Amino acid sequence: MKVWRPCLKESCDLIEPEPEWSLEKDRSFDGRPKLEDWVPAHVVTLEKGSGPGHSDFSKLSGVSGLVVNEKGCETLSVHLREAVEFLPLDYENGQSYLMNVIDVRDCLDRSRSDVSYFNDTDEIIYVRKFAFKTGTLRDAVIFRVKEVPTYGPYVTDEFIEAYQDAGLDGLDFELIWDSEIAGKENCNASAKRPLPTDAFFGYCGQIDSEIKGEIIEFSELERSHLGVSLEEDAPKAVQALTDEVQHLLDSKAVAMSDEDILHLSIRLGSMFGEALCKSYGWEWVEVGSSSDDHLYAVASPEYLYCVFPIQFIRKILVGENLGSDGENDNTIMLLYNMLADIERTIPDKLLTPVG
């Protein structure tokens, strides 16, 4: 059996509710049924899809789910049975539905998954690699995972077959687990080492689980928007991120507001930080002068170096990432490549900032 993550293609529009939903409402799409009290939400196009081809799907900003058109609703609903509620949306581009996945499975095999926990508890912050319990997905088509219900959704081969038979377009599928090879792998996460106390900064601490969840959501939102996978091809994803930032710099006919820059910096910076975590084994931490005065950073495996991804992206967007020529440089890809072997050089202090 195989489990896949649906990924939206570049041809998919990015849409958002109007007025914008709160973070609490975004997170309420975690498997809870909503159809009984649902009032069709008004949505608008935030960004048109690009690239060749037609898409039957859209991405709803902030929500871990898929939006499908009338054709997709009619053809998929037969196969998805009780696993999905199709919530109608008021959309100017035609009748669309938010696929609210309500099949939540207690299926995660923690012992074989690569999982990050919060402060030595059993509360999961992040799943880097999934493994599933034998037999828990036997009749699954599309589902969420109990421990991380705002992730996903995830699908099996039956969903992909229904999608292909219906002639739908707009999705790629990233393989995240294959039962045939699951027994050959042992993905246990190594024990956490203590964070450094004698470092460049006076304070370094574990990141709050709620904040980490928000970072992951922002990263997944940007990854879906760009139509790339950090797991399959992180360098390609970082190049797409670099190109996106360059597009923003090149197309600024009017200066962006501080609010726009902050929102973009969080989304783009979250994805860049996650790229470093997945590519090089870095991890998110709090770094600053104290537990009350800190920023969110990613630290290298031996805590020799750290990067502040959100602040780094913001510096580029506001034109302050100055090179030797005094010009603002978009150095995202350059920094990503430079960090691959950075721990071969030992700095004077732990957590020396880079970028």
Helices and strands as residue ranges (DSSP letters): E 2-8, E 13-17, H 23-27, G 35-37, E 41-47, E 57-60, E 66-69, H 70-80, G 81-83, E 84-91, E 96-101, E 104-105, E 114-117, E 124-129, E 142-145, E 154-156, H 157-165, E 171-178, H 179-182, E 203-206, H 209-226, H 234-250, H 258-280, E 283-290, E 293-299, E 305-307, H 309-317, H 332-338, G 339-344, E 352-353
